[in-house]
Amino acid sequence: MTDLFGGGVALLLHRVEVAAQFVGTFEVWAKRAVAAASFSVSAAWSALALAWSAWRVSISA
């Protein structure tokens, strides 16, 4: 009975450890995705500002 209980606890701890690793990996990927999206939005705004400036210069020329 002690072996079964000890084995069950070890299995439970292993599953908790695997779940924690998965959550940690997911968190890293989520942070990377947010950073990439943020960069994309920033790049889009920069491109829009550049296009607006070029359009304004072409009108005034």
VMD Tcl script that builds the backbone (N, CA, C; Angstrom):
set m [mol new atoms 183]
animate dup $m
set s [atomselect $m all]
$s set {name element resname resid chain x y z} {
  {N N MET 1 A 0.824 -1.194 0.000}
  {CA C MET 1 A 0.000 0.000 0.000}
  {C C MET 1 A 0.867 1.257 0.000}
  {N N THR 2 A 1.952 1.240 0.754}
  {CA C THR 2 A 2.839 2.402 0.800}
  {C C THR 2 A 3.472 2.664 -0.561}
  {N N ASP 3 A 3.855 1.588 -1.267}
  {CA C ASP 3 A 4.451 1.757 -2.591}
  {C C ASP 3 A 3.459 2.381 -3.571}
  {N N LEU 4 A 2.220 1.939 -3.504}
  {CA C LEU 4 A 1.200 2.501 -4.390}
  {C C LEU 4 A 0.971 3.971 -4.084}
  {N N PHE 5 A 0.902 4.295 -2.807}
  {CA C PHE 5 A 0.679 5.685 -2.426}
  {C C PHE 5 A 1.870 6.545 -2.847}
  {N N GLY 6 A 3.073 6.048 -2.557}
  {CA C GLY 6 A 4.280 6.795 -2.934}
  {C C GLY 6 A 4.385 6.966 -4.431}
  {N N GLY 7 A 4.047 5.909 -5.177}
  {CA C GLY 7 A 4.072 5.999 -6.638}
  {C C GLY 7 A 3.044 6.981 -7.160}
  {N N GLY 8 A 1.878 7.001 -6.519}
  {CA C GLY 8 A 0.833 7.933 -6.933}
  {C C GLY 8 A 1.244 9.372 -6.697}
  {N N VAL 9 A 1.895 9.619 -5.566}
  {CA C VAL 9 A 2.368 10.977 -5.266}
  {C C VAL 9 A 3.445 11.387 -6.261}
  {N N ALA 10 A 4.359 10.467 -6.571}
  {CA C ALA 10 A 5.421 10.774 -7.535}
  {C C ALA 10 A 4.825 11.084 -8.909}
  {N N LEU 11 A 3.824 10.302 -9.312}
  {CA C LEU 11 A 3.174 10.541 -10.605}
  {C C LEU 11 A 2.462 11.887 -10.607}
  {N N LEU 12 A 1.792 12.194 -9.523}
  {CA C LEU 12 A 1.108 13.483 -9.423}
  {C C LEU 12 A 2.106 14.638 -9.495}
  {N N LEU 13 A 3.211 14.525 -8.777}
  {CA C LEU 13 A 4.234 15.575 -8.810}
  {C C LEU 13 A 4.831 15.717 -10.207}
  {N N HIS 14 A 5.031 14.589 -10.879}
  {CA C HIS 14 A 5.557 14.637 -12.246}
  {C C HIS 14 A 4.576 15.360 -13.172}
  {N N ARG 15 A 3.291 15.058 -13.028}
  {CA C ARG 15 A 2.292 15.720 -13.873}
  {C C ARG 15 A 2.223 17.216 -13.591}
  {N N VAL 16 A 2.358 17.584 -12.336}
  {CA C VAL 16 A 2.373 19.010 -11.984}
  {C C VAL 16 A 3.590 19.688 -12.604}
  {N N GLU 17 A 4.726 19.006 -12.560}
  {CA C GLU 17 A 5.954 19.563 -13.146}
  {C C GLU 17 A 5.803 19.725 -14.658}
  {N N VAL 18 A 5.257 18.736 -15.330}
  {CA C VAL 18 A 5.053 18.815 -16.782}
  {C C VAL 18 A 4.086 19.947 -17.120}
  {N N ALA 19 A 3.006 20.075 -16.342}
  {CA C ALA 19 A 2.043 21.161 -16.564}
  {C C ALA 19 A 2.710 22.523 -16.365}
  {N N ALA 20 A 3.552 22.634 -15.362}
  {CA C ALA 20 A 4.250 23.901 -15.109}
  {C C ALA 20 A 5.185 24.243 -16.262}
  {N N GLN 21 A 5.860 23.234 -16.802}
  {CA C GLN 21 A 6.741 23.476 -17.956}
  {C C GLN 21 A 5.931 23.931 -19.157}
  {N N PHE 22 A 4.768 23.302 -19.371}
  {CA C PHE 22 A 3.910 23.684 -20.488}
  {C C PHE 22 A 3.437 25.123 -20.332}
  {N N VAL 23 A 3.007 25.485 -19.127}
  {CA C VAL 23 A 2.541 26.854 -18.874}
  {C C VAL 23 A 3.687 27.833 -19.082}
  {N N GLY 24 A 4.880 27.483 -18.618}
  {CA C GLY 24 A 6.033 28.351 -18.811}
  {C C GLY 24 A 6.352 28.549 -20.286}
  {N N THR 25 A 6.297 27.465 -21.056}
  {CA C THR 25 A 6.550 27.549 -22.493}
  {C C THR 25 A 5.472 28.386 -23.173}
  {N N PHE 26 A 4.218 28.152 -22.787}
  {CA C PHE 26 A 3.113 28.926 -23.358}
  {C C PHE 26 A 3.289 30.407 -23.041}
  {N N GLU 27 A 3.720 30.715 -21.824}
  {CA C GLU 27 A 3.905 32.110 -21.425}
  {C C GLU 27 A 4.984 32.774 -22.281}
  {N N VAL 28 A 6.077 32.056 -22.523}
  {CA C VAL 28 A 7.155 32.600 -23.360}
  {C C VAL 28 A 6.636 32.885 -24.768}
  {N N TRP 29 A 5.920 31.913 -25.348}
  {CA C TRP 29 A 5.393 32.101 -26.704}
  {C C TRP 29 A 4.363 33.221 -26.741}
  {N N ALA 30 A 3.544 33.327 -25.707}
  {CA C ALA 30 A 2.545 34.398 -25.654}
  {C C ALA 30 A 3.231 35.769 -25.599}
  {N N LYS 31 A 4.286 35.871 -24.798}
  {CA C LYS 31 A 5.024 37.142 -24.720}
  {C C LYS 31 A 5.659 37.475 -26.060}
  {N N ARG 32 A 6.198 36.467 -26.751}
  {CA C ARG 32 A 6.791 36.704 -28.071}
  {C C ARG 32 A 5.735 37.148 -29.072}
  {N N ALA 33 A 4.563 36.537 -29.014}
  {CA C ALA 33 A 3.485 36.910 -29.937}
  {C C ALA 33 A 3.027 38.346 -29.685}
  {N N VAL 34 A 2.905 38.716 -28.416}
  {CA C VAL 34 A 2.504 40.084 -28.082}
  {C C VAL 34 A 3.568 41.074 -28.546}
  {N N ALA 35 A 4.824 40.737 -28.351}
  {CA C ALA 35 A 5.902 41.629 -28.789}
  {C C ALA 35 A 5.902 41.778 -30.308}
  {N N ALA 36 A 5.686 40.672 -31.018}
  {CA C ALA 36 A 5.650 40.726 -32.481}
  {C C ALA 36 A 4.459 41.554 -32.968}
  {N N ALA 37 A 3.319 41.371 -32.343}
  {CA C ALA 37 A 2.132 42.145 -32.720}
  {C C ALA 37 A 2.346 43.620 -32.431}
  {N N SER 38 A 2.939 43.916 -31.299}
  {CA C SER 38 A 3.218 45.302 -30.937}
  {C C SER 38 A 4.168 45.939 -31.944}
  {N N PHE 39 A 5.198 45.190 -32.338}
  {CA C PHE 39 A 6.150 45.691 -33.328}
  {C C PHE 39 A 5.449 45.928 -34.661}
  {N N SER 40 A 4.562 45.004 -35.044}
  {CA C SER 40 A 3.845 45.138 -36.313}
  {C C SER 40 A 2.959 46.377 -36.314}
  {N N VAL 41 A 2.269 46.617 -35.206}
  {CA C VAL 41 A 1.417 47.809 -35.104}
  {C C VAL 41 A 2.276 49.060 -35.159}
  {N N SER 42 A 3.400 49.033 -34.473}
  {CA C SER 42 A 4.299 50.182 -34.486}
  {C C SER 42 A 4.834 50.435 -35.894}
  {N N ALA 43 A 5.213 49.369 -36.584}
  {CA C ALA 43 A 5.718 49.508 -37.952}
  {C C ALA 43 A 4.624 50.033 -38.879}
  {N N ALA 44 A 3.403 49.574 -38.683}
  {CA C ALA 44 A 2.288 50.047 -39.515}
  {C C ALA 44 A 2.042 51.536 -39.298}
  {N N TRP 45 A 2.069 51.980 -38.042}
  {CA C TRP 45 A 1.880 53.403 -37.765}
  {C C TRP 45 A 3.014 54.233 -38.368}
  {N N SER 46 A 4.230 53.716 -38.291}
  {CA C SER 46 A 5.370 54.428 -38.875}
  {C C SER 46 A 5.220 54.540 -40.388}
  {N N ALA 47 A 4.792 53.458 -41.036}
  {CA C ALA 47 A 4.593 53.481 -42.484}
  {C C ALA 47 A 3.477 54.457 -42.858}
  {N N LEU 48 A 2.416 54.471 -42.061}
  {CA C LEU 48 A 1.315 55.395 -42.312}
  {C C LEU 48 A 1.775 56.846 -42.155}
  {N N ALA 49 A 2.557 57.108 -41.127}
  {CA C ALA 49 A 3.065 58.472 -40.902}
  {C C ALA 49 A 3.990 58.886 -42.046}
  {N N LEU 50 A 4.813 57.965 -42.507}
  {CA C LEU 50 A 5.719 58.260 -43.621}
  {C C LEU 50 A 4.926 58.536 -44.894}
  {N N ALA 51 A 3.908 57.733 -45.163}
  {CA C ALA 51 A 3.079 57.944 -46.345}
  {C C ALA 51 A 2.341 59.280 -46.260}
  {N N TRP 52 A 1.840 59.606 -45.075}
  {CA C TRP 52 A 1.148 60.880 -44.877}
  {C C TRP 52 A 2.093 62.046 -45.135}
  {N N SER 53 A 3.309 61.939 -44.603}
  {CA C SER 53 A 4.290 63.012 -44.808}
  {C C SER 53 A 4.644 63.147 -46.284}
  {N N ALA 54 A 4.830 62.048 -46.970}
  {CA C ALA 54 A 5.159 62.083 -48.391}
  {C C ALA 54 A 4.012 62.694 -49.191}
  {N N TRP 55 A 2.783 62.354 -48.816}
  {CA C TRP 55 A 1.618 62.912 -49.507}
  {C C TRP 55 A 1.529 64.411 -49.290}
  {N N ARG 56 A 1.787 64.847 -48.044}
  {CA C ARG 56 A 1.736 66.287 -47.736}
  {C C ARG 56 A 2.817 67.052 -48.507}
  {N N VAL 57 A 3.991 66.457 -48.606}
  {CA C VAL 57 A 5.082 67.107 -49.339}
  {C C VAL 57 A 4.720 67.192 -50.825}
  {N N SER 58 A 4.120 66.120 -51.360}
  {CA C SER 58 A 3.775 66.131 -52.785}
  {C C SER 58 A 2.682 67.167 -53.090}
  {N N ILE 59 A 1.795 67.406 -52.140}
  {CA C ILE 59 A 0.747 68.406 -52.348}
  {C C ILE 59 A 1.337 69.814 -52.324}
  {N N SER 60 A 2.265 70.038 -51.391}
  {CA C SER 60 A 2.822 71.383 -51.251}
  {C C SER 60 A 3.863 71.686 -52.319}
  {N N ALA 61 A 4.333 70.689 -53.028}
  {CA C ALA 61 A 5.378 70.916 -54.042}
  {C C ALA 61 A 4.813 71.419 -55.346}
}
mol reanalyze $m
mol bondsrecalc $m
mol representation Tube
mol addrep $m
